[in-house]
Amino acid sequence: METHRLVITEDLNQYGNLFGGRLLSWVDEASFIAATMEFPQCKFVTIGMDKVEFRHGVHNGAIIIIRSNRVSIGKTSVKYLVQVFKNHSDPDHVIFETTVTFVNVDDEGNKKTIVE
């Protein structure tokens, strides 16, 4: 799945770059949407992100691309590789990458088998 975000003034840190926390929120949201669209019967919660390393700054007005692709599935959990790109002009230039893990839960928050 691919989505886009426009970086605006409210998304910037004190140095004029995209605030890392904002990007993490967008990454979590994009991968959650990918998981929910792929497994609509499931109730996913985020349980973790792998390495968090920001490779390049992003400035006001940039349009970023967020790609989420499933990399593995277990009995109760699913993982998505999320890659962020600055724009379409250099589609191989990853500015951020992580793996997000979700677990399917029941109404009480207990792990539940993923329904495909």
C-alpha positions as CSV (number, residue, x, y, z in Angstrom):
1,M,0.0,0.0,0.0
2,E,1.2,3.5,-0.7
3,T,0.1,6.8,0.7
4,H,1.3,10.4,0.6
5,R,1.7,13.2,3.2
6,L,2.3,16.9,2.7
7,V,4.7,18.3,5.2
8,I,3.3,21.6,6.6
9,T,4.5,24.1,9.2
10,E,2.8,22.3,12.0
11,D,4.8,19.2,11.3
12,L,8.2,20.9,11.7
13,N,10.7,20.8,14.6
14,Q,12.6,23.9,15.9
15,Y,15.2,23.5,13.1
16,G,12.7,23.6,10.3
17,N,12.7,19.8,9.5
18,L,9.9,17.3,9.8
19,F,9.5,16.3,13.5
20,G,10.5,12.7,14.0
21,G,7.5,12.0,16.2
22,R,5.2,13.2,13.4
23,L,6.8,10.8,10.9
24,L,6.5,7.9,13.3
25,S,2.8,8.6,13.8
26,W,2.3,8.7,10.0
27,V,4.3,5.4,9.6
28,D,2.2,3.7,12.3
29,E,-1.0,5.0,10.7
30,A,-0.1,3.9,7.2
31,S,1.0,0.4,8.2
32,F,-2.2,0.0,10.4
33,I,-4.3,0.9,7.4
34,A,-2.4,-1.6,5.2
35,A,-2.9,-4.3,7.8
36,T,-6.6,-3.5,8.4
37,M,-7.3,-3.4,4.6
38,E,-5.6,-6.8,4.2
39,F,-7.3,-8.4,7.3
40,P,-10.6,-6.5,7.7
41,Q,-11.9,-9.0,10.3
42,C,-9.0,-8.3,12.7
43,K,-8.6,-5.7,15.5
44,F,-4.9,-4.7,15.4
45,V,-2.8,-2.9,17.9
46,T,0.8,-1.8,17.3
47,I,3.3,-3.8,19.5
48,G,6.5,-2.5,18.1
49,M,8.7,-0.9,15.6
50,D,12.2,-2.1,14.7
51,K,15.2,0.3,14.4
52,V,14.2,3.9,14.1
53,E,16.8,5.9,12.2
54,F,16.1,9.1,10.3
55,R,18.4,9.2,7.3
56,H,17.6,12.7,5.9
57,G,15.8,15.8,6.9
58,V,12.5,16.8,5.2
59,H,11.5,20.4,4.8
60,N,8.2,22.3,4.7
61,G,6.2,21.7,1.5
62,A,7.7,18.3,0.7
63,I,5.4,15.5,-0.3
64,I,6.5,12.2,1.2
65,I,5.6,8.7,0.1
66,I,4.9,6.0,2.6
67,R,5.0,2.4,1.4
68,S,3.8,-0.5,3.6
69,N,4.4,-4.1,2.5
70,R,3.7,-7.2,4.5
71,V,6.8,-9.2,5.2
72,S,5.6,-11.9,7.6
73,I,2.5,-13.3,9.3
74,G,2.3,-15.4,12.4
75,K,-0.7,-16.9,14.3
76,T,-1.6,-13.7,16.1
77,S,0.8,-11.1,14.6
78,V,1.7,-9.5,11.3
79,K,4.8,-7.4,10.3
80,Y,5.0,-4.7,7.6
81,L,8.1,-3.1,6.2
82,V,7.5,0.6,5.9
83,Q,9.7,2.7,3.7
84,V,9.4,6.5,3.4
85,F,10.6,8.4,0.3
86,K,11.0,12.2,-0.1
87,N,9.4,12.4,-3.6
88,H,8.8,10.6,-6.9
89,S,11.9,12.1,-8.5
90,D,14.2,9.6,-6.7
91,P,12.0,6.6,-6.0
92,D,14.9,4.5,-4.6
93,H,16.1,7.1,-2.1
94,V,14.7,5.9,1.3
95,I,14.7,8.5,4.0
96,F,13.3,6.3,6.7
97,E,12.6,2.6,7.0
98,T,11.3,0.3,9.8
99,T,9.3,-2.8,10.4
100,V,6.1,-2.4,12.3
101,T,4.5,-5.3,14.1
102,F,0.8,-5.6,14.9
103,V,-1.0,-8.1,17.0
104,N,-4.7,-9.0,16.6
105,V,-6.6,-8.7,19.9
106,D,-10.1,-9.5,21.2
107,D,-12.3,-7.0,23.0
108,E,-10.4,-7.6,26.3
109,G,-7.0,-7.0,24.7
110,N,-6.0,-10.6,24.6
111,K,-4.1,-12.0,21.6
112,K,-6.4,-13.6,19.0
113,T,-5.7,-15.7,15.9
114,I,-5.6,-13.7,12.7
115,V,-8.5,-14.3,10.4
116,E,-7.6,-14.2,6.7
